[in-house]
Amino acid sequence: MLRNAPAPFFPSRPREDDQAYFSQMIRNFAVFAQQTNNPGALQATTLKLTALPVFADDTGAIAGGLTVGDIYRTGAGALRAVV
C-alpha cells in the first residue's frame, strides 16, 4: 500500500445528476484502488495478527499451502515467515 500519498477527494453528491461529478468519482475511486493495491512499505504503531496458521516449520507450512513470505506461528507460539 502506498504511504504518505494524499487520499483522493470525494466530493458531496450534487442535487441533480451531473456527468462531471460521476467522472470525478470514477477517477478518484481508480486512484484509491491503485493506492491500496500498490505494494510498498508499511508503517504502523500496532499490529494484530489473528487466526495465524500453526505449523512446526517451513516444510510443514509449505505443505500446508503457504508460500515464501507468508506468516505463520509454531505450536510454541513463535512467529515465523516462510523463507
PDB file with one MODEL, atoms N, CA, C and O in Angstrom:
MODEL        1
ATOM      1  N   MET A   1       0.840  -1.170   0.000  1.00  0.00           N
ATOM      2  CA  MET A   1       0.000   0.000   0.000  1.00  0.00           C
ATOM      3  C   MET A   1       0.885   1.232   0.000  1.00  0.00           C
ATOM      4  O   MET A   1       1.864   1.301   0.744  1.00  0.00           O
ATOM      5  N   LEU A   2       0.550   2.184  -0.816  1.00  0.00           N
ATOM      6  CA  LEU A   2       1.308   3.418  -0.919  1.00  0.00           C
ATOM      7  C   LEU A   2       1.112   4.255   0.338  1.00  0.00           C
ATOM      8  O   LEU A   2      -0.017   4.443   0.791  1.00  0.00           O
ATOM      9  N   ARG A   3       2.175   4.743   0.885  1.00  0.00           N
ATOM     10  CA  ARG A   3       2.110   5.560   2.089  1.00  0.00           C
ATOM     11  C   ARG A   3       2.491   6.989   1.761  1.00  0.00           C
ATOM     12  O   ARG A   3       3.127   7.268   0.744  1.00  0.00           O
ATOM     13  N   ASN A   4       2.091   7.879   2.636  1.00  0.00           N
ATOM     14  CA  ASN A   4       2.391   9.305   2.507  1.00  0.00           C
ATOM     15  C   ASN A   4       1.836   9.895   1.217  1.00  0.00           C
ATOM     16  O   ASN A   4       2.366  10.888   0.718  1.00  0.00           O
ATOM     17  N   ALA A   5       0.797   9.312   0.679  1.00  0.00           N
ATOM     18  CA  ALA A   5       0.129   9.859  -0.501  1.00  0.00           C
ATOM     19  C   ALA A   5      -1.202  10.430  -0.045  1.00  0.00           C
ATOM     20  O   ALA A   5      -1.889   9.831   0.783  1.00  0.00           O
ATOM     21  N   PRO A   6      -1.568  11.582  -0.582  1.00  0.00           N
ATOM     22  CA  PRO A   6      -2.847  12.151  -0.164  1.00  0.00           C
ATOM     23  C   PRO A   6      -4.011  11.277  -0.628  1.00  0.00           C
ATOM     24  O   PRO A   6      -4.004  10.747  -1.738  1.00  0.00           O
ATOM     25  N   ALA A   7      -4.995  11.140   0.235  1.00  0.00           N
ATOM     26  CA  ALA A   7      -6.190  10.388  -0.133  1.00  0.00           C
ATOM     27  C   ALA A   7      -6.954  11.181  -1.191  1.00  0.00           C
ATOM     28  O   ALA A   7      -6.988  12.410  -1.133  1.00  0.00           O
ATOM     29  N   PRO A   8      -7.566  10.498  -2.154  1.00  0.00           N
ATOM     30  CA  PRO A   8      -8.332  11.224  -3.159  1.00  0.00           C
ATOM     31  C   PRO A   8      -9.530  11.919  -2.524  1.00  0.00           C
ATOM     32  O   PRO A   8     -10.092  11.441  -1.538  1.00  0.00           O
ATOM     33  N   PHE A   9      -9.906  13.034  -3.095  1.00  0.00           N
ATOM     34  CA  PHE A   9     -11.038  13.828  -2.608  1.00  0.00           C
ATOM     35  C   PHE A   9     -12.327  13.280  -3.186  1.00  0.00           C
ATOM     36  O   PHE A   9     -12.443  13.110  -4.400  1.00  0.00           O
ATOM     37  N   PHE A  10     -13.295  13.002  -2.327  1.00  0.00           N
ATOM     38  CA  PHE A  10     -14.608  12.537  -2.767  1.00  0.00           C
ATOM     39  C   PHE A  10     -15.626  13.616  -2.438  1.00  0.00           C
ATOM     40  O   PHE A  10     -16.019  13.772  -1.282  1.00  0.00           O
ATOM     41  N   PRO A  11     -16.057  14.367  -3.459  1.00  0.00           N
ATOM     42  CA  PRO A  11     -16.976  15.474  -3.215  1.00  0.00           C
ATOM     43  C   PRO A  11     -18.372  14.979  -2.854  1.00  0.00           C
ATOM     44  O   PRO A  11     -18.732  13.832  -3.122  1.00  0.00           O
ATOM     45  N   SER A  12     -19.140  15.861  -2.247  1.00  0.00           N
ATOM     46  CA  SER A  12     -20.535  15.545  -1.946  1.00  0.00           C
ATOM     47  C   SER A  12     -21.324  15.455  -3.244  1.00  0.00           C
ATOM     48  O   SER A  12     -21.027  16.145  -4.218  1.00  0.00           O
ATOM     49  N   ARG A  13     -22.317  14.606  -3.239  1.00  0.00           N
ATOM     50  CA  ARG A  13     -23.138  14.415  -4.437  1.00  0.00           C
ATOM     51  C   ARG A  13     -23.978  15.673  -4.681  1.00  0.00           C
ATOM     52  O   ARG A  13     -24.579  16.211  -3.752  1.00  0.00           O
ATOM     53  N   PRO A  14     -24.016  16.139  -5.936  1.00  0.00           N
ATOM     54  CA  PRO A  14     -24.851  17.296  -6.247  1.00  0.00           C
ATOM     55  C   PRO A  14     -26.331  16.905  -6.192  1.00  0.00           C
ATOM     56  O   PRO A  14     -26.673  15.723  -6.240  1.00  0.00           O
ATOM     57  N   ARG A  15     -27.190  17.901  -6.094  1.00  0.00           N
ATOM     58  CA  ARG A  15     -28.632  17.624  -6.030  1.00  0.00           C
ATOM     59  C   ARG A  15     -29.134  16.959  -7.308  1.00  0.00           C
ATOM     60  O   ARG A  15     -30.014  16.100  -7.263  1.00  0.00           O
ATOM     61  N   GLU A  16     -28.583  17.352  -8.422  1.00  0.00           N
ATOM     62  CA  GLU A  16     -29.001  16.801  -9.712  1.00  0.00           C
ATOM     63  C   GLU A  16     -27.876  15.916 -10.249  1.00  0.00           C
ATOM     64  O   GLU A  16     -26.705  16.137  -9.937  1.00  0.00           O
ATOM     65  N   ASP A  17     -28.229  14.923 -11.049  1.00  0.00           N
ATOM     66  CA  ASP A  17     -27.201  14.092 -11.667  1.00  0.00           C
ATOM     67  C   ASP A  17     -26.303  14.971 -12.527  1.00  0.00           C
ATOM     68  O   ASP A  17     -26.776  15.826 -13.275  1.00  0.00           O
ATOM     69  N   ASP A  18     -25.015  14.746 -12.408  1.00  0.00           N
ATOM     70  CA  ASP A  18     -24.039  15.568 -13.111  1.00  0.00           C
ATOM     71  C   ASP A  18     -22.940  14.654 -13.642  1.00  0.00           C
ATOM     72  O   ASP A  18     -22.273  13.970 -12.865  1.00  0.00           O
ATOM     73  N   GLN A  19     -22.746  14.637 -14.955  1.00  0.00           N
ATOM     74  CA  GLN A  19     -21.756  13.763 -15.577  1.00  0.00           C
ATOM     75  C   GLN A  19     -20.348  14.058 -15.072  1.00  0.00           C
ATOM     76  O   GLN A  19     -19.562  13.132 -14.871  1.00  0.00           O
ATOM     77  N   ALA A  20     -20.019  15.327 -14.866  1.00  0.00           N
ATOM     78  CA  ALA A  20     -18.684  15.686 -14.375  1.00  0.00           C
ATOM     79  C   ALA A  20     -18.452  15.109 -12.982  1.00  0.00           C
ATOM     80  O   ALA A  20     -17.350  14.652 -12.677  1.00  0.00           O
ATOM     81  N   TYR A  21     -19.485  15.126 -12.130  1.00  0.00           N
ATOM     82  CA  TYR A  21     -19.373  14.561 -10.784  1.00  0.00           C
ATOM     83  C   TYR A  21     -19.072  13.067 -10.858  1.00  0.00           C
ATOM     84  O   TYR A  21     -18.166  12.581 -10.181  1.00  0.00           O
ATOM     85  N   PHE A  22     -19.824  12.342 -11.675  1.00  0.00           N
ATOM     86  CA  PHE A  22     -19.621  10.903 -11.785  1.00  0.00           C
ATOM     87  C   PHE A  22     -18.257  10.577 -12.389  1.00  0.00           C
ATOM     88  O   PHE A  22     -17.616   9.608 -11.981  1.00  0.00           O
ATOM     89  N   SER A  23     -17.815  11.364 -13.342  1.00  0.00           N
ATOM     90  CA  SER A  23     -16.483  11.148 -13.920  1.00  0.00           C
ATOM     91  C   SER A  23     -15.398  11.353 -12.867  1.00  0.00           C
ATOM     92  O   SER A  23     -14.446  10.575 -12.794  1.00  0.00           O
ATOM     93  N   GLN A  24     -15.538  12.394 -12.055  1.00  0.00           N
ATOM     94  CA  GLN A  24     -14.568  12.649 -10.999  1.00  0.00           C
ATOM     95  C   GLN A  24     -14.576  11.515  -9.975  1.00  0.00           C
ATOM     96  O   GLN A  24     -13.515  11.096  -9.512  1.00  0.00           O
ATOM     97  N   MET A  25     -15.753  11.017  -9.619  1.00  0.00           N
ATOM     98  CA  MET A  25     -15.842   9.918  -8.658  1.00  0.00           C
ATOM     99  C   MET A  25     -15.153   8.662  -9.200  1.00  0.00           C
ATOM    100  O   MET A  25     -14.447   7.973  -8.463  1.00  0.00           O
ATOM    101  N   ILE A  26     -15.355   8.367 -10.473  1.00  0.00           N
ATOM    102  CA  ILE A  26     -14.722   7.194 -11.081  1.00  0.00           C
ATOM    103  C   ILE A  26     -13.204   7.344 -11.055  1.00  0.00           C
ATOM    104  O   ILE A  26     -12.497   6.394 -10.719  1.00  0.00           O
ATOM    105  N   ARG A  27     -12.693   8.527 -11.406  1.00  0.00           N
ATOM    106  CA  ARG A  27     -11.247   8.769 -11.362  1.00  0.00           C
ATOM    107  C   ARG A  27     -10.711   8.618  -9.943  1.00  0.00           C
ATOM    108  O   ARG A  27      -9.661   8.011  -9.734  1.00  0.00           O
ATOM    109  N   ASN A  28     -11.430   9.171  -8.972  1.00  0.00           N
ATOM    110  CA  ASN A  28     -10.968   9.112  -7.588  1.00  0.00           C
ATOM    111  C   ASN A  28     -10.986   7.683  -7.041  1.00  0.00           C
ATOM    112  O   ASN A  28     -10.093   7.297  -6.287  1.00  0.00           O
ATOM    113  N   PHE A  29     -11.993   6.900  -7.415  1.00  0.00           N
ATOM    114  CA  PHE A  29     -12.009   5.502  -6.993  1.00  0.00           C
ATOM    115  C   PHE A  29     -10.864   4.735  -7.638  1.00  0.00           C
ATOM    116  O   PHE A  29     -10.289   3.846  -7.010  1.00  0.00           O
ATOM    117  N   ALA A  30     -10.525   5.061  -8.875  1.00  0.00           N
ATOM    118  CA  ALA A  30      -9.391   4.417  -9.544  1.00  0.00           C
ATOM    119  C   ALA A  30      -8.090   4.757  -8.817  1.00  0.00           C
ATOM    120  O   ALA A  30      -7.249   3.880  -8.623  1.00  0.00           O
ATOM    121  N   VAL A  31      -7.915   6.009  -8.416  1.00  0.00           N
ATOM    122  CA  VAL A  31      -6.727   6.417  -7.662  1.00  0.00           C
ATOM    123  C   VAL A  31      -6.682   5.680  -6.329  1.00  0.00           C
ATOM    124  O   VAL A  31      -5.635   5.165  -5.936  1.00  0.00           O
ATOM    125  N   PHE A  32      -7.819   5.627  -5.633  1.00  0.00           N
ATOM    126  CA  PHE A  32      -7.880   4.946  -4.348  1.00  0.00           C
ATOM    127  C   PHE A  32      -7.529   3.466  -4.492  1.00  0.00           C
ATOM    128  O   PHE A  32      -6.773   2.930  -3.682  1.00  0.00           O
ATOM    129  N   ALA A  33      -8.067   2.807  -5.509  1.00  0.00           N
ATOM    130  CA  ALA A  33      -7.770   1.390  -5.736  1.00  0.00           C
ATOM    131  C   ALA A  33      -6.283   1.189  -6.012  1.00  0.00           C
ATOM    132  O   ALA A  33      -5.683   0.235  -5.517  1.00  0.00           O
ATOM    133  N   GLN A  34      -5.697   2.068  -6.786  1.00  0.00           N
ATOM    134  CA  GLN A  34      -4.270   1.963  -7.080  1.00  0.00           C
ATOM    135  C   GLN A  34      -3.437   2.155  -5.810  1.00  0.00           C
ATOM    136  O   GLN A  34      -2.461   1.436  -5.596  1.00  0.00           O
ATOM    137  N   GLN A  35      -3.813   3.107  -4.980  1.00  0.00           N
ATOM    138  CA  GLN A  35      -3.067   3.362  -3.752  1.00  0.00           C
ATOM    139  C   GLN A  35      -3.159   2.189  -2.791  1.00  0.00           C
ATOM    140  O   GLN A  35      -2.166   1.846  -2.148  1.00  0.00           O
ATOM    141  N   THR A  36      -4.322   1.567  -2.678  1.00  0.00           N
ATOM    142  CA  THR A  36      -4.482   0.481  -1.719  1.00  0.00           C
ATOM    143  C   THR A  36      -3.913  -0.831  -2.228  1.00  0.00           C
ATOM    144  O   THR A  36      -3.634  -1.723  -1.427  1.00  0.00           O
ATOM    145  N   ASN A  37      -3.733  -0.979  -3.529  1.00  0.00           N
ATOM    146  CA  ASN A  37      -3.205  -2.218  -4.086  1.00  0.00           C
ATOM    147  C   ASN A  37      -1.735  -2.134  -4.456  1.00  0.00           C
ATOM    148  O   ASN A  37      -1.179  -3.088  -4.999  1.00  0.00           O
ATOM    149  N   ASN A  38      -1.107  -1.023  -4.175  1.00  0.00           N
ATOM    150  CA  ASN A  38       0.287  -0.827  -4.526  1.00  0.00           C
ATOM    151  C   ASN A  38       1.175  -1.360  -3.406  1.00  0.00           C
ATOM    152  O   ASN A  38       1.120  -0.844  -2.289  1.00  0.00           O
ATOM    153  N   PRO A  39       1.991  -2.380  -3.676  1.00  0.00           N
ATOM    154  CA  PRO A  39       2.852  -2.886  -2.616  1.00  0.00           C
ATOM    155  C   PRO A  39       3.899  -1.850  -2.224  1.00  0.00           C
ATOM    156  O   PRO A  39       4.354  -1.056  -3.047  1.00  0.00           O
ATOM    157  N   GLY A  40       4.255  -1.878  -0.988  1.00  0.00           N
ATOM    158  CA  GLY A  40       5.261  -0.940  -0.512  1.00  0.00           C
ATOM    159  C   GLY A  40       5.433  -1.069   0.979  1.00  0.00           C
ATOM    160  O   GLY A  40       4.866  -1.961   1.609  1.00  0.00           O
ATOM    161  N   ALA A  41       6.205  -0.189   1.529  1.00  0.00           N
ATOM    162  CA  ALA A  41       6.487  -0.223   2.960  1.00  0.00           C
ATOM    163  C   ALA A  41       5.223   0.060   3.753  1.00  0.00           C
ATOM    164  O   ALA A  41       4.354   0.820   3.324  1.00  0.00           O
ATOM    165  N   LEU A  42       5.140  -0.565   4.915  1.00  0.00           N
ATOM    166  CA  LEU A  42       4.011  -0.368   5.819  1.00  0.00           C
ATOM    167  C   LEU A  42       4.554   0.119   7.143  1.00  0.00           C
ATOM    168  O   LEU A  42       5.497  -0.456   7.686  1.00  0.00           O
ATOM    169  N   GLN A  43       3.963   1.170   7.659  1.00  0.00           N
ATOM    170  CA  GLN A  43       4.364   1.694   8.954  1.00  0.00           C
ATOM    171  C   GLN A  43       3.120   1.772   9.822  1.00  0.00           C
ATOM    172  O   GLN A  43       2.093   2.307   9.404  1.00  0.00           O
ATOM    173  N   ALA A  44       3.217   1.238  11.031  1.00  0.00           N
ATOM    174  CA  ALA A  44       2.074   1.250  11.938  1.00  0.00           C
ATOM    175  C   ALA A  44       2.585   1.330  13.368  1.00  0.00           C
ATOM    176  O   ALA A  44       3.735   0.994  13.651  1.00  0.00           O
ATOM    177  N   THR A  45       1.719   1.777  14.259  1.00  0.00           N
ATOM    178  CA  THR A  45       2.096   1.832  15.669  1.00  0.00           C
ATOM    179  C   THR A  45       1.754   0.533  16.372  1.00  0.00           C
ATOM    180  O   THR A  45       2.381   0.192  17.375  1.00  0.00           O
ATOM    181  N   THR A  46       0.772  -0.198  15.867  1.00  0.00           N
ATOM    182  CA  THR A  46       0.425  -1.505  16.429  1.00  0.00           C
ATOM    183  C   THR A  46       0.060  -2.442  15.286  1.00  0.00           C
ATOM    184  O   THR A  46      -0.291  -2.005  14.190  1.00  0.00           O
ATOM    185  N   LEU A  47       0.150  -3.726  15.563  1.00  0.00           N
ATOM    186  CA  LEU A  47      -0.202  -4.737  14.576  1.00  0.00           C
ATOM    187  C   LEU A  47      -0.799  -5.919  15.311  1.00  0.00           C
ATOM    188  O   LEU A  47      -0.220  -6.416  16.277  1.00  0.00           O
ATOM    189  N   LYS A  48      -1.955  -6.367  14.854  1.00  0.00           N
ATOM    190  CA  LYS A  48      -2.591  -7.518  15.474  1.00  0.00           C
ATOM    191  C   LYS A  48      -2.865  -8.543  14.391  1.00  0.00           C
ATOM    192  O   LYS A  48      -3.628  -8.288  13.459  1.00  0.00           O
ATOM    193  N   LEU A  49      -2.245  -9.697  14.517  1.00  0.00           N
ATOM    194  CA  LEU A  49      -2.429 -10.782  13.563  1.00  0.00           C
ATOM    195  C   LEU A  49      -3.318 -11.833  14.214  1.00  0.00           C
ATOM    196  O   LEU A  49      -2.971 -12.382  15.260  1.00  0.00           O
ATOM    197  N   THR A  50      -4.440 -12.107  13.613  1.00  0.00           N
ATOM    198  CA  THR A  50      -5.370 -13.070  14.192  1.00  0.00           C
ATOM    199  C   THR A  50      -5.488 -14.286  13.289  1.00  0.00           C
ATOM    200  O   THR A  50      -5.312 -14.195  12.074  1.00  0.00           O
ATOM    201  N   ALA A  51      -5.786 -15.414  13.894  1.00  0.00           N
ATOM    202  CA  ALA A  51      -6.035 -16.668  13.181  1.00  0.00           C
ATOM    203  C   ALA A  51      -4.856 -17.081  12.299  1.00  0.00           C
ATOM    204  O   ALA A  51      -5.051 -17.592  11.197  1.00  0.00           O
ATOM    205  N   LEU A  52      -3.646 -16.860  12.782  1.00  0.00           N
ATOM    206  CA  LEU A  52      -2.475 -17.309  12.031  1.00  0.00           C
ATOM    207  C   LEU A  52      -2.459 -18.835  11.995  1.00  0.00           C
ATOM    208  O   LEU A  52      -2.769 -19.485  12.994  1.00  0.00           O
ATOM    209  N   PRO A  53      -2.099 -19.404  10.850  1.00  0.00           N
ATOM    210  CA  PRO A  53      -1.995 -20.861  10.801  1.00  0.00           C
ATOM    211  C   PRO A  53      -0.826 -21.334  11.659  1.00  0.00           C
ATOM    212  O   PRO A  53       0.143 -20.601  11.859  1.00  0.00           O
ATOM    213  N   VAL A  54      -0.922 -22.554  12.160  1.00  0.00           N
ATOM    214  CA  VAL A  54       0.106 -23.121  13.028  1.00  0.00           C
ATOM    215  C   VAL A  54       0.790 -24.272  12.299  1.00  0.00           C
ATOM    216  O   VAL A  54       0.140 -25.203  11.823  1.00  0.00           O
ATOM    217  N   PHE A  55       2.121 -24.189  12.221  1.00  0.00           N
ATOM    218  CA  PHE A  55       2.930 -25.240  11.607  1.00  0.00           C
ATOM    219  C   PHE A  55       4.193 -25.419  12.430  1.00  0.00           C
ATOM    220  O   PHE A  55       4.621 -24.495  13.121  1.00  0.00           O
ATOM    221  N   ALA A  56       4.784 -26.584  12.363  1.00  0.00           N
ATOM    222  CA  ALA A  56       6.008 -26.862  13.106  1.00  0.00           C
ATOM    223  C   ALA A  56       7.206 -26.138  12.509  1.00  0.00           C
ATOM    224  O   ALA A  56       8.092 -25.687  13.236  1.00  0.00           O
ATOM    225  N   ASP A  57       7.234 -26.025  11.163  1.00  0.00           N
ATOM    226  CA  ASP A  57       8.385 -25.429  10.481  1.00  0.00           C
ATOM    227  C   ASP A  57       7.981 -25.044   9.056  1.00  0.00           C
ATOM    228  O   ASP A  57       6.834 -25.223   8.645  1.00  0.00           O
ATOM    229  N   ASP A  58       8.965 -24.505   8.308  1.00  0.00           N
ATOM    230  CA  ASP A  58       8.685 -24.073   6.935  1.00  0.00           C
ATOM    231  C   ASP A  58       8.208 -25.219   6.046  1.00  0.00           C
ATOM    232  O   ASP A  58       7.335 -25.035   5.198  1.00  0.00           O
ATOM    233  N   THR A  59       8.780 -26.389   6.244  1.00  0.00           N
ATOM    234  CA  THR A  59       8.387 -27.538   5.425  1.00  0.00           C
ATOM    235  C   THR A  59       6.902 -27.832   5.606  1.00  0.00           C
ATOM    236  O   THR A  59       6.182 -28.059   4.634  1.00  0.00           O
ATOM    237  N   GLY A  60       6.454 -27.825   6.853  1.00  0.00           N
ATOM    238  CA  GLY A  60       5.039 -28.058   7.129  1.00  0.00           C
ATOM    239  C   GLY A  60       4.162 -26.934   6.612  1.00  0.00           C
ATOM    240  O   GLY A  60       3.059 -27.174   6.121  1.00  0.00           O
ATOM    241  N   ALA A  61       4.658 -25.693   6.724  1.00  0.00           N
ATOM    242  CA  ALA A  61       3.895 -24.542   6.245  1.00  0.00           C
ATOM    243  C   ALA A  61       3.705 -24.611   4.732  1.00  0.00           C
ATOM    244  O   ALA A  61       2.611 -24.361   4.226  1.00  0.00           O
ATOM    245  N   ILE A  62       4.772 -24.950   4.014  1.00  0.00           N
ATOM    246  CA  ILE A  62       4.688 -25.067   2.555  1.00  0.00           C
ATOM    247  C   ILE A  62       3.755 -26.210   2.173  1.00  0.00           C
ATOM    248  O   ILE A  62       2.944 -26.078   1.257  1.00  0.00           O
ATOM    249  N   ALA A  63       3.874 -27.339   2.881  1.00  0.00           N
ATOM    250  CA  ALA A  63       2.972 -28.465   2.620  1.00  0.00           C
ATOM    251  C   ALA A  63       1.522 -28.081   2.909  1.00  0.00           C
ATOM    252  O   ALA A  63       0.593 -28.624   2.312  1.00  0.00           O
ATOM    253  N   GLY A  64       1.343 -27.131   3.840  1.00  0.00           N
ATOM    254  CA  GLY A  64       0.002 -26.664   4.195  1.00  0.00           C
ATOM    255  C   GLY A  64      -0.531 -25.571   3.295  1.00  0.00           C
ATOM    256  O   GLY A  64      -1.628 -25.059   3.521  1.00  0.00           O
ATOM    257  N   GLY A  65       0.248 -25.199   2.255  1.00  0.00           N
ATOM    258  CA  GLY A  65      -0.255 -24.227   1.286  1.00  0.00           C
ATOM    259  C   GLY A  65       0.335 -22.839   1.375  1.00  0.00           C
ATOM    260  O   GLY A  65       0.003 -21.984   0.554  1.00  0.00           O
ATOM    261  N   LEU A  66       1.200 -22.582   2.345  1.00  0.00           N
ATOM    262  CA  LEU A  66       1.817 -21.253   2.429  1.00  0.00           C
ATOM    263  C   LEU A  66       2.939 -21.132   1.404  1.00  0.00           C
ATOM    264  O   LEU A  66       3.485 -22.133   0.940  1.00  0.00           O
ATOM    265  N   THR A  67       3.270 -19.900   1.062  1.00  0.00           N
ATOM    266  CA  THR A  67       4.362 -19.639   0.122  1.00  0.00           C
ATOM    267  C   THR A  67       5.363 -18.696   0.776  1.00  0.00           C
ATOM    268  O   THR A  67       5.112 -18.150   1.850  1.00  0.00           O
ATOM    269  N   VAL A  68       6.496 -18.516   0.114  1.00  0.00           N
ATOM    270  CA  VAL A  68       7.564 -17.665   0.646  1.00  0.00           C
ATOM    271  C   VAL A  68       6.996 -16.289   1.010  1.00  0.00           C
ATOM    272  O   VAL A  68       6.308 -15.649   0.214  1.00  0.00           O
ATOM    273  N   GLY A  69       7.304 -15.858   2.232  1.00  0.00           N
ATOM    274  CA  GLY A  69       6.843 -14.563   2.721  1.00  0.00           C
ATOM    275  C   GLY A  69       5.587 -14.643   3.577  1.00  0.00           C
ATOM    276  O   GLY A  69       5.276 -13.693   4.295  1.00  0.00           O
ATOM    277  N   ASP A  70       4.854 -15.762   3.517  1.00  0.00           N
ATOM    278  CA  ASP A  70       3.654 -15.918   4.351  1.00  0.00           C
ATOM    279  C   ASP A  70       4.053 -16.079   5.815  1.00  0.00           C
ATOM    280  O   ASP A  70       5.104 -16.640   6.126  1.00  0.00           O
ATOM    281  N   ILE A  71       3.209 -15.587   6.695  1.00  0.00           N
ATOM    282  CA  ILE A  71       3.462 -15.620   8.132  1.00  0.00           C
ATOM    283  C   ILE A  71       2.666 -16.757   8.766  1.00  0.00           C
ATOM    284  O   ILE A  71       1.514 -17.003   8.407  1.00  0.00           O
ATOM    285  N   TYR A  72       3.298 -17.444   9.713  1.00  0.00           N
ATOM    286  CA  TYR A  72       2.626 -18.477  10.489  1.00  0.00           C
ATOM    287  C   TYR A  72       3.223 -18.486  11.889  1.00  0.00           C
ATOM    288  O   TYR A  72       4.175 -17.755  12.164  1.00  0.00           O
ATOM    289  N   ARG A  73       2.675 -19.299  12.766  1.00  0.00           N
ATOM    290  CA  ARG A  73       3.262 -19.449  14.091  1.00  0.00           C
ATOM    291  C   ARG A  73       3.490 -20.918  14.370  1.00  0.00           C
ATOM    292  O   ARG A  73       2.829 -21.790  13.806  1.00  0.00           O
ATOM    293  N   THR A  74       4.437 -21.171  15.250  1.00  0.00           N
ATOM    294  CA  THR A  74       4.709 -22.550  15.645  1.00  0.00           C
ATOM    295  C   THR A  74       3.798 -22.910  16.806  1.00  0.00           C
ATOM    296  O   THR A  74       3.144 -22.039  17.380  1.00  0.00           O
ATOM    297  N   GLY A  75       3.753 -24.175  17.148  1.00  0.00           N
ATOM    298  CA  GLY A  75       2.953 -24.611  18.276  1.00  0.00           C
ATOM    299  C   GLY A  75       3.399 -23.975  19.579  1.00  0.00           C
ATOM    300  O   GLY A  75       2.600 -23.823  20.503  1.00  0.00           O
ATOM    301  N   ALA A  76       4.661 -23.604  19.660  1.00  0.00           N
ATOM    302  CA  ALA A  76       5.192 -22.945  20.850  1.00  0.00           C
ATOM    303  C   ALA A  76       4.905 -21.434  20.870  1.00  0.00           C
ATOM    304  O   ALA A  76       5.214 -20.750  21.845  1.00  0.00           O
ATOM    305  N   GLY A  77       4.309 -20.926  19.779  1.00  0.00           N
ATOM    306  CA  GLY A  77       3.941 -19.516  19.730  1.00  0.00           C
ATOM    307  C   GLY A  77       4.947 -18.605  19.058  1.00  0.00           C
ATOM    308  O   GLY A  77       4.771 -17.386  19.066  1.00  0.00           O
ATOM    309  N   ALA A  78       6.006 -19.167  18.470  1.00  0.00           N
ATOM    310  CA  ALA A  78       6.994 -18.338  17.777  1.00  0.00           C
ATOM    311  C   ALA A  78       6.416 -17.862  16.437  1.00  0.00           C
ATOM    312  O   ALA A  78       5.790 -18.632  15.709  1.00  0.00           O
ATOM    313  N   LEU A  79       6.634 -16.612  16.135  1.00  0.00           N
ATOM    314  CA  LEU A  79       6.183 -16.042  14.871  1.00  0.00           C
ATOM    315  C   LEU A  79       7.240 -16.319  13.802  1.00  0.00           C
ATOM    316  O   LEU A  79       8.423 -16.054  14.015  1.00  0.00           O
ATOM    317  N   ARG A  80       6.820 -16.846  12.667  1.00  0.00           N
ATOM    318  CA  ARG A  80       7.774 -17.203  11.602  1.00  0.00           C
ATOM    319  C   ARG A  80       7.238 -16.751  10.250  1.00  0.00           C
ATOM    320  O   ARG A  80       6.034 -16.579  10.064  1.00  0.00           O
ATOM    321  N   ALA A  81       8.156 -16.564   9.318  1.00  0.00           N
ATOM    322  CA  ALA A  81       7.822 -16.302   7.921  1.00  0.00           C
ATOM    323  C   ALA A  81       8.440 -17.404   7.090  1.00  0.00           C
ATOM    324  O   ALA A  81       9.569 -17.824   7.342  1.00  0.00           O
ATOM    325  N   VAL A  82       7.706 -17.869   6.105  1.00  0.00           N
ATOM    326  CA  VAL A  82       8.236 -18.895   5.213  1.00  0.00           C
ATOM    327  C   VAL A  82       9.370 -18.286   4.397  1.00  0.00           C
ATOM    328  O   VAL A  82       9.204 -17.232   3.782  1.00  0.00           O
ATOM    329  N   VAL A  83      10.523 -18.952   4.395  1.00  0.00           N
ATOM    330  CA  VAL A  83      11.664 -18.473   3.601  1.00  0.00           C
ATOM    331  C   VAL A  83      12.048 -19.486   2.545  1.00  0.00           C
ATOM    332  O   VAL A  83      12.987 -19.257   1.782  1.00  0.00           O
TER     333      VAL A  83
ENDMDL
END
